[in-house]
Every structure is written in structure tokens, then in C-alpha cells.
Amino acid sequence: MLMKCATCGSRISKTWLLLGLPWSKYTCARCHSVFAGTILRFVVNTIAVGVLGFFAIRVIKGGTNPLLLPPLIGLVLVLFLANLPGQIKKVGKTAGGRR
């Protein structure tokens, strides 16, 4: 379910998936393949975080039920970590197998 390297199948770092900027690249520790996020990933995650932020502010101000936040947080985590089509793309391999 979590994103994995398309070449060797090792898991992609959760830190990069959560904190990586759209123009940053991730190098697989095992096979040294290089991956980058796509525009689709950027747009979907931006919308998801924006909706979560909107409802978080509404909960803080007392206009919305706080029980709405846990499902929204779960949805955002799924969008960030799950292996959904078009989220990342392989952009190459590091020269000589080095990082």
C-alpha cells in the first residue's frame, strides 16, 4: 500500500513523501533509482492540505464538529503515503550507483 521503488520494490522514505517539495528528488537506497513527484501529486496534496486547514480553522473557531478532523487527517495521510497512480515518476539512475 505504501509507495515502493518501481525497480527493486523497497519502500520510499516516509520523510520524503511527507516533506519532499515538488521539485525535490528521492534516490532509492537499494538500487539508486531517482524519483520525483509529479504535478498531479502536488495539486492533489495541495488541495487536500488546504481542505484540512480550512476545516481545522473552522474547528478552532467553534463552527464545525471536531469529529470531522480525524477522517480528514486520515485521508490526507493516505494521499501522501499510498501508492496512487501518477504520484511519482522515475527520472533516472544515479551515475555509477552512487548517491
N, C-alpha and C positions, 0 to 999 in steps of 0.2 A: 504494500500500500504506500509506503514511503518512497520518495524518488530514489532511483538507483542509477548507477552508471550504465549506459547503454552498451558499453563494451564488455566490462567484466562483471557487472552486477553488484558491485559494492555500494553501500549506502552513501548518498551525498550528504555532506555535513549539514546538520540542522542549523548551525550557526550561520552558514552561508545562505541557506534557504530563508531564514528569518531576517537576517540583517544585510544580505548582499544587495547592493544597489543594481539597478537595471544594466548598467554598463560594466559591472564587475564580472570577473571570470573565476571559475572554480576549476582546479586541477585535481583529478582523481588521484588519491594517494596510492592506489594499487597499479593502475595501468597508465597513468599520466595523460589521460584524455582531458581535453579542455572543454568546459561547458560554459554557456552564457544564458542569461534569462532572455526571454523574448518580449516583444512589445505587448503581446497578449497577456503574459504574466504580469507585467507592470500595470496594465489597465485594470485587469480583474482584481488584483490585490489593492490597488489604489481605491477602487470603488468599494471593496469590502471593508477596508480600514476606515474610509470616510463614513460609511453607514454605521459602523460600530462606534465611531467617535460621536456621530450625531446622536445616537441613542444613549451613549454614555453621558453626554451633556444633559440630555432630557431627564435621565435618571437622577443625576446630581441636582438638577433644579426641581425635582419632585413632580415632573409632568408625566412620567412613564413608570410602569411597574418594574422594579429591579429584577424580577424573574425573567425578563426578556434578555438580559445580558448573557447568561451562561450559554444559551443556544447560539447567540451571535458570535461569542468568543470561539465556540467550537467550530462554527462554520469558517471563521477566519483562519483558524489553525489548519483545518482541512485544506483550504485553498493554498496556504503557504507550503504545507508539507506533503500533501498527497500527490501521487503520480498521475496528474491530469494531462491529457494530450495538449501539446503546444506550449507547455510551460517553460521548458528549457530546450536548448539545441546544442548539438555537439559542434564546436567550432574548430577543432583540430587536435593535435597531439603535440606535447612539448618536445622540443628538439633533443634528441639523444636520451629521451626517457628521464630527463632531469626536471625538477620543479623550478 
